[in-house]
Structure formats: C-alpha cells, structure tokens
Amino acid sequence: MVTALAGRLGAEGIGPGDRVLVVCPNGAEHLVAVLAVLWRGAVAVPLDPGVGEYRLQAVTAEAGAVVTLTDLFTALPGNGTGVLRFGVDGNRLVFPEDVAAAVPQDAPLPLPPEAFAFIRYSSGSTGRPKGVVLDHGHLDWMARVLAARFRLDRSHRELVLTPMAYSGGWQRVAATLYAGGCVFVPDGPVSVPGLVEDLVRWRITGFFTPPPLIRALLALEDHTLSVALGSCRCVEIGSAPLEAETLAAWLARTPAGQVWLHYGLTECSRATLLDARRHPSHLGTVGRPLSGAEVRVVDGAGRGVEAGETGEIHVRGPQQGRGYWRGAEVSPLALADGWIATGDEGVLDQAGFLVWRGRRDERINCGGYSFFPAEVEAALGPIAGVREYLVAGVPDPRGMLGEVPWAFVVPQGNASEAVRAFSRLARRRLPPHQVPRWVMPVAEIPKTPSGKPDRRRTVERYGKQGNRHGQR
C-alpha cells in the first residue's frame, strides 16, 4: 500500500522536498500516507482532522503544501491544495477514482540523514503553533533509542491511544515498527470499557497515554485492572504531568512491567525519561536525560543555577529539531550554543533528576507570592469524588492581588460534594495564597489535540462564569 501510494504521488509530480499535508485520523491511512510521503522523499506535514478550517488554511499557506492526503471519510474544508482521497480495504489501497494505471514505486528515494522528513506543528496551547522541522536522522535515532530503552521486540503489541499527528504518538509507532512489532489502532474514540476490551482481546504488551487515562484506569476494580494489564510489559506516560501520589498508586496496583514518565516538547522529544519502578524515590520528577540528551536549568541571565534552585529548563540533544519552518525558510529554534529554551521552569536535584514546575507564562503572581498551578495540583493529588481538575490563574476581580488561583473541577458524582471535597483538601494542604479563591464544577477540562489539559482555553471557556457560579 505504501509503494502504491508513493507511485501515485509520483504521478502527481510530488518529489523530494515537496510538502504534503497528511490529514487523517489514527489508523492505517495515516501510517500509509506518512510512509508514502517519506518514500517519495517529500516532507510530511501531519495535522489532526479536528484542527479546524482556520488552522488548516494557515498551516497550508505557511508550509507551502502542494497536495493534501486525507482519508475517504474525513470532511475536509477547502485549503487551496490539490486533495488526494484514499482508503484502506483489507490489504488494498482504494481511491474514489480509477487508479489502475498507477505504477508502484518499488524503492524509496535515497536521502541523506539531514534531509527534511516532517514539519510538525505544536499543539498551540500557549499561543501560535510553530512548525518544527525534523529530519530523517531524527526519525531513525528516536526509533532506535526508544525501541532499545523500552525493550521492544518482534513480540511487542503496541496499542495506539494518542494522535499519530503529534510526535508522542508517532514515535511509539515508529519504535514498534523498527523493532518488528505490531501496531493496533482502536477504531473510533477511546473509552475505558473499550480500552479494557482491546487490552485483553489483543494481548497488548505496551501503550503510551496522557495522565487522564491512567487516573481512569485506577478507578477500576483490582481484578478488572489486573486482567486488562495481564500481557502489558511497558506503559509510558507523557504530554502532561502526573502527580507522584497517582504514579505511586499505579506502581502498587500494577506490580509487573515497566512504567515510564517522560518530559519533552515537539522541538526536543522525550528529553527526559523516568523509570518509575526503578526510582520510586523520584516519582515527583520527570526523570533524567535520555541517552545523548542534556538538560540544564538557568537564571534570567542564562547562567546555570545550583542544584535545587528553580530556573528555566534548557534542553539539547540528537533528537532536537532542525529549526522552525517560516514560509519556505528555516529559522533557528536553539540558542547560539545549541540549547533550546523551553519556556518551562524546573529544578535539577543533586542526582540529576528534573522536577518540572510549569510553564513560565502560567506562573501565578498573587499578592506578592509567585507559584505555578502545577505545584498546587501536585500538592493536592487525586481527590475522592473528583474525576479531574485544573488550577489556573485569573485576574483578581477586585483588582487587589494581581492574579488569584481558581480551580475547575469535573465531578465524579454530585457537583456540590465534589466542590466541598476539593475545598476542604485545599485548605488543609495548601498555604493560604495557593488556595483557589473559586472552585467551579465544569463538564470537562478542554484538552489540546495531543491530550494536554489546556489552561488558556479552560479560563476562556469558564472564567467569566466564576463570580456567578463558583464557590469559595
């Protein structure tokens, strides 16, 4: 199927360096489309089908895409490129028109490691998304290193739970294929009952997930969770922080298999990894640098700080991108010495483990006190009666304290009881300046396409309702 689609792209005039949008949901179509683009020596620009018309058109224009590959069932608004629709039927590649004359391309075009492979656009949770250029050397390095680190082999069965349009999901797929394993993709949205069924039916040996699904699985009965993970050898958690208490609960209830937590960004994927079972005393960290990568913490002047001091996290390594794509040119993503300024703040401890504090632009300044929402969430941990919650800073309605912390709570059952449970725990565990001034029950916490809780959108959606519906 890959060679057939590569041949069709060649017939359309697509060749080395051309940018091709791939707008497909998780599934065989996405995988075939990306590999066919790379087979032709072109540059894949993956986008989640739910990105919306504005972003689709903006990325098309900025990337200079010449064609869009999409599956037969995705409703795709016009974006000014030629659109090539296809589907997968058994082991055949299907187009809506006659393609009997399509000639498969039997071999990939030879390319050096520095040839561009992807332009990956970040999830955009902190502002305008950026297109990060990744080369073939990056893809090869990540697949090899992750396959070795997670001990993947031909018996590995990977369940894909995160979008392949983003680096976290794609890299697990690439590492699995590199190791000769098998990739399983759920058909449709992931639910906890469906996930349990898939894990058991397909004897899944590993998966990667954001934290919310870990919390949902921990709500299962012991026997159900044990049966679901009966074949599982490797669970990786990323895309957002997970409090140490929840990670400890996962380790206690799943005594077999590897458990990993990672920190990274599109610009430098999986910069750190925590082997949670091997380092139970460091569950409040995101681990140490991946093989070949480096991490430092610096002050406002760019000078390294002592262990235990907070500063901005800088990363660099062989997995970092080549630059940012800007209208057919690549601008630097790193500082002059090769370090990438992440915009995150953190602490390196004496043993070299990194503690992630939060985004610099999410820091709350409340009446002279400065702290991160993630600090508050880590201190509170899981709360009985609360399915999910998020803390964010909003302007003080009275104009006195600058910003004040608010909490947005998704109840497990009764909303009033969830609010009271959150408030009681917050007053008991937190210093007064960190206690949320309003606790608002909400139906859901907005997520970025890559699965991260989106503080900005949460405040935009619910913040104005606080004075009317919140509770002190």
Kinemage of the C-alpha trace (Angstrom):
@kinemage 1
@onewidth
@group {chain A} dominant
@subgroup {mainchain}
@vectorlist {calphas} color= white
{ca met a 1} P 0.000 0.000 0.000
{ca val a 2} L 2.873 2.367 0.776
{ca thr a 3} L 4.567 1.752 -2.556
{ca ala a 4} L 1.270 2.105 -4.437
{ca leu a 5} L 0.529 5.465 -2.799
{ca ala a 6} L 4.142 6.576 -3.334
{ca gly a 7} L 3.727 5.758 -7.017
{ca arg a 8} L 0.523 7.781 -7.177
{ca leu a 9} L 2.270 10.745 -5.529
{ca gly a 10} L 4.993 10.459 -8.139
{ca ala a 11} L 2.354 10.525 -10.870
{ca glu a 12} L 1.049 13.736 -9.295
{ca gly a 13} L 4.534 15.260 -9.589
{ca ile a 14} L 5.397 15.065 -5.882
{ca gly a 15} L 9.109 14.705 -5.271
{ca pro a 16} L 11.936 15.448 -2.829
{ca gly a 17} L 11.352 18.478 -0.618
{ca asp a 18} L 7.685 18.982 -1.541
{ca arg a 19} L 5.436 19.495 1.471
{ca val a 20} L 2.399 17.215 1.707
{ca leu a 21} L -0.347 17.677 4.281
{ca val a 22} L -1.498 14.438 5.900
{ca val a 23} L -4.950 14.974 7.422
{ca cys a 24} L -6.034 11.532 8.614
{ca pro a 25} L -7.262 10.202 11.954
{ca asn a 26} L -5.334 7.448 13.681
{ca gly a 27} L -5.448 4.367 11.506
{ca ala a 28} L -3.803 2.541 8.644
{ca glu a 29} L -4.480 5.505 6.334
{ca his a 30} L -2.360 7.836 8.473
{ca leu a 31} L 0.517 5.395 8.663
{ca val a 32} L 0.447 4.534 4.939
{ca ala a 33} L 0.186 8.212 3.973
{ca val a 34} L 3.189 9.328 6.048
{ca leu a 35} L 5.401 6.458 4.914
{ca ala a 36} L 4.444 7.021 1.262
{ca val a 37} L 5.342 10.713 1.530
{ca leu a 38} L 8.720 9.827 3.056
{ca trp a 39} L 9.200 7.099 0.399
{ca arg a 40} L 8.941 9.821 -2.251
{ca gly a 41} L 11.494 11.991 -0.436
{ca ala a 42} L 8.784 14.574 0.266
{ca val a 43} L 8.099 16.251 3.625
{ca ala a 44} L 5.074 15.121 5.659
{ca val a 45} L 3.046 17.807 7.460
{ca pro a 46} L 0.655 15.836 9.692
{ca leu a 47} L -2.451 17.534 11.073
{ca asp a 48} L -5.230 16.166 13.239
{ca pro a 49} L -8.542 16.150 11.297
{ca gly a 50} L -10.158 18.233 14.054
{ca val a 51} L -7.811 21.222 13.770
{ca gly a 52} L -10.454 23.463 12.201
{ca glu a 53} L -10.604 25.420 8.970
{ca tyr a 54} L -8.576 28.436 10.152
{ca arg a 55} L -5.569 26.417 11.274
{ca leu a 56} L -5.757 24.109 8.277
{ca gln a 57} L -5.538 27.055 5.905
{ca ala a 58} L -2.836 28.799 7.960
{ca val a 59} L -0.605 25.702 8.049
{ca thr a 60} L -1.190 25.047 4.349
{ca ala a 61} L -0.066 28.564 3.487
{ca glu a 62} L 2.924 28.626 5.821
{ca ala a 63} L 4.175 25.162 4.889
{ca gly a 64} L 3.644 25.783 1.177
{ca ala a 65} L 1.910 22.419 0.835
{ca val a 66} L 1.165 21.320 -2.723
{ca val a 67} L -1.227 18.459 -2.018
{ca thr a 68} L -3.334 17.169 0.870
{ca leu a 69} L -3.661 13.449 1.594
{ca thr a 70} L -6.812 12.572 3.510
{ca asp a 71} L -8.962 9.514 4.087
{ca leu a 72} L -12.249 8.955 2.287
{ca phe a 73} L -14.380 9.785 5.326
{ca thr a 74} L -12.813 12.986 6.689
{ca ala a 75} L -14.856 16.117 5.982
{ca leu a 76} L -12.113 18.465 4.857
{ca pro a 77} L -12.751 22.178 4.186
{ca gly a 78} L -11.027 23.689 1.182
{ca asn a 79} L -7.440 24.730 1.822
{ca gly a 80} L -6.184 25.669 -1.632
{ca thr a 81} L -4.217 22.496 -2.403
{ca gly a 82} L -4.998 19.516 -4.533
{ca val a 83} L -6.722 16.875 -2.388
{ca leu a 84} L -5.994 13.177 -2.850
{ca arg a 85} L -8.521 10.976 -1.026
{ca phe a 86} L -7.876 7.319 -0.328
{ca gly a 87} L -8.864 4.484 1.960
{ca val a 88} L -7.742 1.069 3.089
{ca asp a 89} L -9.803 -2.040 2.360
{ca gly a 90} L -8.170 -5.193 3.663
{ca asn a 91} L -4.744 -5.181 2.045
{ca arg a 92} L -5.745 -2.887 -0.826
{ca leu a 93} L -5.372 0.849 -1.262
{ca val a 94} L -8.612 2.358 -2.540
{ca phe a 95} L -9.181 5.661 -4.343
{ca pro a 96} L -12.555 7.111 -5.322
{ca glu a 97} L -11.471 7.204 -8.980
{ca asp a 98} L -9.856 4.627 -11.241
{ca val a 99} L -6.162 4.131 -10.411
{ca ala a 100} L -5.490 1.020 -12.434
{ca ala a 101} L -2.700 2.856 -14.255
{ca ala a 102} L -0.886 3.819 -11.031
{ca val a 103} L 2.654 2.405 -11.020
{ca pro a 104} L 4.018 1.470 -7.570
{ca gln a 105} L 7.350 2.927 -6.575
{ca asp a 106} L 9.309 -0.134 -5.530
{ca ala a 107} L 12.160 1.548 -3.664
{ca pro a 108} L 12.402 4.686 -1.565
{ca leu a 109} L 14.369 7.571 -2.988
{ca pro a 110} L 17.860 7.692 -1.404
{ca leu a 111} L 18.117 10.570 1.066
{ca pro a 112} L 20.834 11.736 3.481
{ca pro a 113} L 20.044 11.812 7.252
{ca glu a 114} L 19.809 15.615 7.175
{ca ala a 115} L 17.025 15.608 4.560
{ca phe a 116} L 13.773 17.035 5.921
{ca ala a 117} L 11.153 14.416 6.803
{ca phe a 118} L 8.480 16.212 8.853
{ca ile a 119} L 7.196 19.652 9.662
{ca arg a 120} L 5.328 19.015 12.902
{ca tyr a 121} L 3.145 21.791 14.240
{ca ser a 122} L 2.943 22.071 18.016
{ca ser a 123} L -0.431 21.751 19.747
{ca gly a 124} L -0.626 25.531 20.149
{ca ser a 125} L -1.805 25.558 23.786
{ca thr a 126} L 0.415 28.521 24.644
{ca gly a 127} L -0.175 30.677 21.586
{ca arg a 128} L 0.572 30.484 17.866
{ca pro a 129} L 1.626 26.955 16.862
{ca lys a 130} L 5.099 26.568 15.394
{ca gly a 131} L 6.178 24.216 12.628
{ca val a 132} L 9.185 22.227 13.830
{ca val a 133} L 11.371 20.721 11.089
{ca leu a 134} L 12.553 17.155 11.782
{ca asp a 135} L 14.954 15.250 9.550
{ca his a 136} L 15.384 11.584 8.688
{ca gly a 137} L 18.296 11.274 11.102
{ca his a 138} L 15.952 12.372 13.914
{ca leu a 139} L 13.356 9.740 12.963
{ca asp a 140} L 15.938 6.969 12.825
{ca trp a 141} L 17.593 7.970 16.109
{ca met a 142} L 14.308 8.188 18.038
{ca ala a 143} L 13.048 4.829 16.750
{ca arg a 144} L 16.279 3.034 17.627
{ca val a 145} L 16.716 4.617 21.063
{ca leu a 146} L 13.116 4.161 22.188
{ca ala a 147} L 12.976 0.573 20.955
{ca ala a 148} L 16.113 -0.180 22.970
{ca arg a 149} L 15.074 1.766 26.083
{ca phe a 150} L 11.589 0.215 26.239
{ca arg a 151} L 12.983 -3.218 25.297
{ca leu a 152} L 10.639 -3.625 22.334
{ca asp a 153} L 10.992 -6.673 20.090
{ca arg a 154} L 9.059 -8.672 17.470
{ca ser a 155} L 6.610 -9.867 20.136
{ca his a 156} L 5.629 -6.326 21.100
{ca arg a 157} L 1.991 -5.299 20.556
{ca glu a 158} L 1.514 -1.519 20.745
{ca leu a 159} L -1.949 -0.032 21.313
{ca val a 160} L -2.060 3.493 19.820
{ca leu a 161} L -4.017 5.786 22.160
{ca thr a 162} L -2.650 9.211 21.202
{ca pro a 163} L -2.747 11.000 17.822
{ca met a 164} L -0.049 9.969 15.369
{ca ala a 165} L -0.279 13.554 14.076
{ca tyr a 166} L 1.856 14.526 17.099
{ca ser a 167} L 5.355 13.383 17.948
{ca gly a 168} L 4.475 11.447 21.118
{ca gly a 169} L 2.135 9.033 19.373
{ca trp a 170} L 4.134 8.726 16.149
{ca gln a 171} L 7.403 7.896 17.902
{ca arg a 172} L 5.869 4.948 19.749
{ca val a 173} L 4.539 3.640 16.417
{ca ala a 174} L 7.919 4.131 14.699
{ca ala a 175} L 9.800 2.410 17.540
{ca thr a 176} L 7.390 -0.531 17.415
{ca leu a 177} L 7.797 -0.955 13.651
{ca tyr a 178} L 11.568 -0.572 13.940
{ca ala a 179} L 11.580 -3.418 16.480
{ca gly a 180} L 9.423 -5.575 14.182
{ca gly a 181} L 6.388 -5.414 16.469
{ca cys a 182} L 2.700 -4.991 15.673
{ca val a 183} L 0.649 -1.781 15.922
{ca phe a 184} L -3.026 -1.865 16.959
{ca val a 185} L -5.209 1.200 16.385
{ca pro a 186} L -8.642 1.495 18.078
{ca asp a 187} L -11.496 2.191 15.680
{ca gly a 188} L -13.087 5.408 16.989
{ca pro a 189} L -12.813 7.327 20.272
{ca val a 190} L -11.151 5.593 23.222
{ca ser a 191} L -13.342 4.708 26.214
{ca val a 192} L -12.280 2.901 29.364
{ca pro a 193} L -14.509 -0.163 28.730
{ca gly a 194} L -13.333 -0.297 25.112
{ca leu a 195} L -9.715 0.067 26.205
{ca val a 196} L -10.029 -2.794 28.676
{ca glu a 197} L -11.588 -4.972 25.971
{ca asp a 198} L -8.802 -4.153 23.487
{ca leu a 199} L -6.030 -4.783 26.027
{ca val a 200} L -7.402 -8.240 26.785
{ca arg a 201} L -8.522 -9.248 23.281
{ca trp a 202} L -5.292 -8.319 21.522
{ca arg a 203} L -2.935 -9.226 24.393
{ca ile a 204} L -1.429 -5.739 24.266
{ca thr a 205} L 2.093 -5.517 25.654
{ca gly a 206} L 2.508 -1.717 25.755
{ca phe a 207} L 0.949 1.699 25.246
{ca phe a 208} L 1.598 5.417 25.696
{ca thr a 209} L -1.023 7.684 27.251
{ca pro a 210} L -1.552 11.104 28.822
{ca pro a 211} L -2.302 11.084 32.598
{ca pro a 212} L -6.148 11.297 32.469
{ca leu a 213} L -6.420 7.729 31.186
{ca ile a 214} L -4.135 6.479 33.966
{ca arg a 215} L -6.471 8.062 36.527
{ca ala a 216} L -9.472 6.485 34.817
{ca leu a 217} L -7.881 3.019 34.841
{ca leu a 218} L -7.057 3.384 38.538
{ca ala a 219} L -10.787 3.800 39.195
{ca leu a 220} L -11.350 0.193 38.017
{ca glu a 221} L -11.679 -2.711 40.423
{ca asp a 222} L -8.454 -4.561 41.170
{ca his a 223} L -9.463 -7.725 39.280
{ca thr a 224} L -10.546 -5.804 36.159
{ca leu a 225} L -7.314 -3.784 36.088
{ca ser a 226} L -5.214 -6.895 36.645
{ca val a 227} L -6.905 -8.775 33.792
{ca ala a 228} L -6.643 -5.768 31.464
{ca leu a 229} L -2.892 -5.474 32.019
{ca gly a 230} L -2.223 -9.200 32.050
{ca ser a 231} L 0.014 -9.040 28.961
{ca cys a 232} L 1.302 -5.479 29.407
{ca arg a 233} L 5.063 -5.064 29.763
{ca cys a 234} L 5.557 -1.329 29.117
{ca val a 235} L 3.395 1.686 29.973
{ca glu a 236} L 4.645 5.182 29.131
{ca ile a 237} L 3.007 8.361 30.460
{ca gly a 238} L 3.567 11.826 28.992
{ca ser a 239} L 2.141 15.006 27.430
{ca ala a 240} L 1.252 16.408 30.875
{ca pro a 241} L 2.496 15.996 34.474
{ca leu a 242} L 1.278 13.196 36.716
{ca glu a 243} L 1.301 13.714 40.468
{ca ala a 244} L 3.607 11.408 42.459
{ca glu a 245} L 0.718 10.031 44.536
{ca thr a 246} L -1.110 8.778 41.445
{ca leu a 247} L 2.068 7.322 39.951
{ca ala a 248} L 2.762 5.504 43.237
{ca ala a 249} L -0.775 4.098 43.196
{ca trp a 250} L -0.235 2.818 39.642
{ca leu a 251} L 3.014 1.110 40.634
{ca ala a 252} L 1.337 -0.506 43.643
{ca arg a 253} L -1.640 -1.826 41.671
{ca thr a 254} L 0.370 -2.949 38.622
{ca pro a 255} L 3.363 -4.725 40.160
{ca ala a 256} L 4.653 -6.109 36.843
{ca gly a 257} L 6.090 -4.343 33.812
{ca gln a 258} L 7.969 -1.154 33.047
{ca val a 259} L 6.423 2.223 33.888
{ca trp a 260} L 7.933 5.306 32.272
{ca leu a 261} L 7.206 9.018 32.573
{ca his a 262} L 8.658 11.460 30.060
{ca tyr a 263} L 9.186 15.179 29.578
{ca gly a 264} L 9.754 16.770 26.212
{ca leu a 265} L 8.403 19.084 23.559
{ca thr a 266} L 7.988 18.975 19.799
{ca glu a 267} L 11.345 20.746 19.473
{ca cys a 268} L 13.155 18.073 21.522
{ca ser a 269} L 11.077 14.937 22.006
{ca arg a 270} L 11.375 12.872 25.169
{ca ala a 271} L 14.225 14.943 26.563
{ca thr a 272} L 13.988 13.091 29.894
{ca leu a 273} L 12.654 9.704 30.974
{ca leu a 274} L 11.810 8.411 34.453
{ca asp a 275} L 11.990 4.676 35.046
{ca ala a 276} L 9.387 4.858 37.799
{ca arg a 277} L 9.716 1.306 39.078
{ca arg a 278} L 13.490 1.589 39.314
{ca his a 279} L 13.438 5.012 41.008
{ca pro a 280} L 10.441 5.036 43.397
{ca ser a 281} L 12.020 7.815 45.490
{ca his a 282} L 11.905 10.197 42.488
{ca leu a 283} L 8.253 9.916 41.487
{ca gly a 284} L 7.849 13.686 41.801
{ca thr a 285} L 10.315 14.176 38.946
{ca val a 286} L 10.251 13.625 35.177
{ca gly a 287} L 13.494 11.661 35.219
{ca arg a 288} L 16.930 12.170 33.777
{ca pro a 289} L 18.069 12.988 30.222
{ca leu a 290} L 17.534 10.396 27.507
{ca ser a 291} L 20.703 8.835 26.061
{ca gly a 292} L 22.763 11.577 24.397
{ca ala a 293} L 20.488 14.413 25.573
{ca glu a 294} L 21.396 17.172 28.031
{ca val a 295} L 19.332 19.282 30.437
{ca arg a 296} L 20.287 22.422 32.328
{ca val a 297} L 18.417 24.966 34.468
{ca val a 298} L 19.358 28.640 34.107
{ca asp a 299} L 18.506 32.006 35.639
{ca gly a 300} L 17.196 35.065 33.813
{ca ala a 301} L 20.680 35.891 32.533
{ca gly a 302} L 21.214 32.403 31.102
{ca arg a 303} L 23.599 31.310 33.849
{ca gly a 304} L 23.308 27.816 35.290
{ca val a 305} L 21.809 27.642 38.786
{ca glu a 306} L 22.753 25.350 41.635
{ca ala a 307} L 21.023 22.012 42.174
{ca gly a 308} L 17.742 22.594 43.964
{ca glu a 309} L 17.219 26.112 42.570
{ca thr a 310} L 14.386 26.988 40.182
{ca gly a 311} L 15.060 28.367 36.723
{ca glu a 312} L 14.197 27.926 33.065
{ca ile a 313} L 14.723 24.455 31.602
{ca his a 314} L 17.059 24.246 28.599
{ca val a 315} L 17.497 21.027 26.598
{ca arg a 316} L 19.601 19.823 23.697
{ca gly a 317} L 20.396 16.507 22.086
{ca pro a 318} L 20.366 14.412 18.926
{ca gln a 319} L 16.551 14.303 18.976
{ca gln a 320} L 16.057 18.049 18.640
{ca gly a 321} L 14.542 19.602 15.523
{ca arg a 322} L 16.395 21.424 12.775
{ca gly a 323} L 14.520 24.713 13.197
{ca tyr a 324} L 11.149 26.418 12.724
{ca trp a 325} L 9.558 26.494 9.297
{ca arg a 326} L 8.662 30.016 8.263
{ca gly a 327} L 7.458 30.496 4.699
{ca ala a 328} L 9.953 28.211 2.907
{ca glu a 329} L 12.803 29.163 5.251
{ca val a 330} L 14.043 27.544 8.444
{ca ser a 331} L 14.696 29.823 11.421
{ca pro a 332} L 16.729 28.701 14.456
{ca leu a 333} L 14.956 27.012 17.353
{ca ala a 334} L 18.074 26.852 19.537
{ca leu a 335} L 20.330 29.411 21.183
{ca ala a 336} L 23.788 30.074 19.805
{ca asp a 337} L 25.299 27.218 21.842
{ca gly a 338} L 22.674 24.716 20.693
{ca trp a 339} L 20.449 24.782 23.770
{ca ile a 340} L 16.672 25.086 23.363
{ca ala a 341} L 14.941 27.450 25.784
{ca thr a 342} L 11.760 25.533 26.612
{ca gly a 343} L 9.736 28.253 28.354
{ca asp a 344} L 9.250 25.784 31.231
{ca glu a 345} L 10.622 26.209 34.725
{ca gly a 346} L 12.054 23.438 36.830
{ca val a 347} L 14.657 22.187 39.268
{ca leu a 348} L 17.505 19.705 38.911
{ca asp a 349} L 18.175 17.755 42.091
{ca gln a 350} L 21.558 16.518 43.289
{ca ala a 351} L 21.119 13.213 41.442
{ca gly a 352} L 20.327 14.915 38.125
{ca phe a 353} L 16.565 14.253 38.148
{ca leu a 354} L 14.420 17.055 36.730
{ca val a 355} L 11.411 18.416 38.611
{ca trp a 356} L 9.002 20.190 36.266
{ca arg a 357} L 7.344 23.254 37.823
{ca gly a 358} L 5.241 24.576 34.953
{ca arg a 359} L 5.089 26.919 32.006
{ca arg a 360} L 6.675 30.295 32.711
{ca asp a 361} L 3.639 32.039 31.237
{ca glu a 362} L 1.340 30.051 33.588
{ca arg a 363} L 3.029 31.321 36.759
{ca ile a 364} L 0.520 32.904 39.143
{ca asn a 365} L 1.548 36.139 40.909
{ca cys a 366} L -0.873 36.572 43.801
{ca gly a 367} L -0.356 39.453 46.234
{ca gly a 368} L 3.421 39.207 46.113
{ca tyr a 369} L 3.507 35.402 46.106
{ca ser a 370} L 4.609 33.568 42.964
{ca phe a 371} L 3.823 29.922 42.217
{ca phe a 372} L 2.810 27.517 39.438
{ca pro a 373} L -0.582 25.830 39.036
{ca ala a 374} L 1.233 22.502 38.635
{ca glu a 375} L 2.675 22.947 42.165
{ca val a 376} L -0.835 23.220 43.557
{ca glu a 377} L -2.047 20.177 41.631
{ca ala a 378} L 0.962 18.123 42.742
{ca ala a 379} L 0.314 19.048 46.395
{ca leu a 380} L -3.354 18.058 46.196
{ca gly a 381} L -3.048 14.854 44.164
{ca pro a 382} L -6.171 12.774 43.443
{ca ile a 383} L -9.363 13.806 45.288
{ca ala a 384} L -12.254 11.500 46.131
{ca gly a 385} L -15.389 12.484 44.224
{ca val a 386} L -13.418 14.457 41.627
{ca arg a 387} L -12.755 12.872 38.232
{ca glu a 388} L -10.395 15.624 37.044
{ca tyr a 389} L -9.469 19.185 37.932
{ca leu a 390} L -7.263 22.024 36.792
{ca val a 391} L -5.885 25.104 38.569
{ca ala a 392} L -5.231 28.355 36.701
{ca gly a 393} L -4.554 31.996 37.477
{ca val a 394} L -7.137 34.633 36.575
{ca pro a 395} L -7.098 38.417 37.103
{ca asp a 396} L -8.307 39.320 40.596
{ca pro a 397} L -11.885 40.627 40.114
{ca arg a 398} L -11.246 43.147 42.933
{ca gly a 399} L -8.051 44.370 41.310
{ca met a 400} L -6.043 43.993 44.517
{ca leu a 401} L -3.911 40.850 44.243
{ca gly a 402} L -2.964 40.881 40.582
{ca glu a 403} L -3.928 37.251 39.915
{ca val a 404} L -5.745 34.689 42.022
{ca pro a 405} L -5.884 30.882 41.655
{ca trp a 406} L -9.152 29.311 40.552
{ca ala a 407} L -9.971 25.618 40.312
{ca phe a 408} L -12.110 23.987 37.634
{ca val a 409} L -13.448 20.629 38.827
{ca val a 410} L -15.055 17.767 36.881
{ca pro a 411} L -17.210 15.946 39.483
{ca gln a 412} L -17.284 12.176 39.780
{ca gly a 413} L -20.855 12.371 41.071
{ca asn a 414} L -22.613 15.177 42.919
{ca ala a 415} L -21.162 18.557 41.928
{ca ser a 416} L -21.642 20.250 45.311
{ca glu a 417} L -19.959 17.377 47.137
{ca ala a 418} L -17.028 17.473 44.692
{ca val a 419} L -16.581 21.209 45.265
{ca arg a 420} L -16.688 20.771 49.048
{ca ala a 421} L -14.202 17.867 48.942
{ca phe a 422} L -11.799 19.919 46.817
{ca ser a 423} L -12.104 22.978 49.073
{ca arg a 424} L -11.568 21.000 52.288
{ca leu a 425} L -8.421 19.346 50.962
{ca ala a 426} L -7.071 22.610 49.517
{ca arg a 427} L -7.441 24.440 52.833
{ca arg a 428} L -5.751 21.573 54.667
{ca arg a 429} L -2.802 21.012 52.328
{ca leu a 430} L -2.021 24.380 50.786
{ca pro a 431} L -0.620 27.665 52.102
{ca pro a 432} L -3.297 30.386 52.129
{ca his a 433} L -2.061 32.192 48.997
{ca gln a 434} L -2.316 28.975 46.931
{ca val a 435} L -5.866 28.055 47.976
{ca pro a 436} L -8.166 28.613 44.967
{ca arg a 437} L -10.497 31.559 45.525
{ca trp a 438} L -13.203 29.918 43.423
{ca val a 439} L -13.925 26.260 42.809
{ca met a 440} L -16.146 25.773 39.779
{ca pro a 441} L -17.769 22.496 38.718
{ca val a 442} L -17.469 22.024 34.957
{ca ala a 443} L -18.483 19.345 32.479
{ca glu a 444} L -14.972 18.834 31.091
{ca ile a 445} L -11.445 20.216 31.033
{ca pro a 446} L -10.541 21.299 27.474
{ca lys a 447} L -7.593 19.427 26.005
{ca thr a 448} L -5.108 20.205 23.288
{ca pro a 449} L -5.151 17.776 20.329
{ca ser a 450} L -2.158 15.979 21.869
{ca gly a 451} L -4.058 15.368 25.124
{ca lys a 452} L -2.663 18.070 27.398
{ca pro a 453} L -5.024 20.000 29.709
{ca asp a 454} L -5.416 23.447 28.142
{ca arg a 455} L -5.359 26.120 30.869
{ca arg a 456} L -5.828 29.020 28.499
{ca arg a 457} L -8.947 27.566 26.874
{ca thr a 458} L -10.304 26.485 30.256
{ca val a 459} L -10.115 30.038 31.577
{ca glu a 460} L -11.553 31.427 28.354
{ca arg a 461} L -14.466 28.999 28.454
{ca tyr a 462} L -15.365 29.133 32.142
{ca gly a 463} L -13.566 32.070 33.734
{ca lys a 464} L -16.276 34.691 33.208
{ca gln a 465} L -18.810 32.449 34.914
{ca gly a 466} L -16.816 32.302 38.124
{ca asn a 467} L -18.356 35.170 40.004
{ca arg a 468} L -21.858 33.880 39.249
{ca his a 469} L -21.446 30.128 39.689
{ca gly a 470} L -18.238 29.448 41.587
{ca gln a 471} L -17.875 28.641 45.266
{ca arg a 472} L -15.356 29.995 47.716
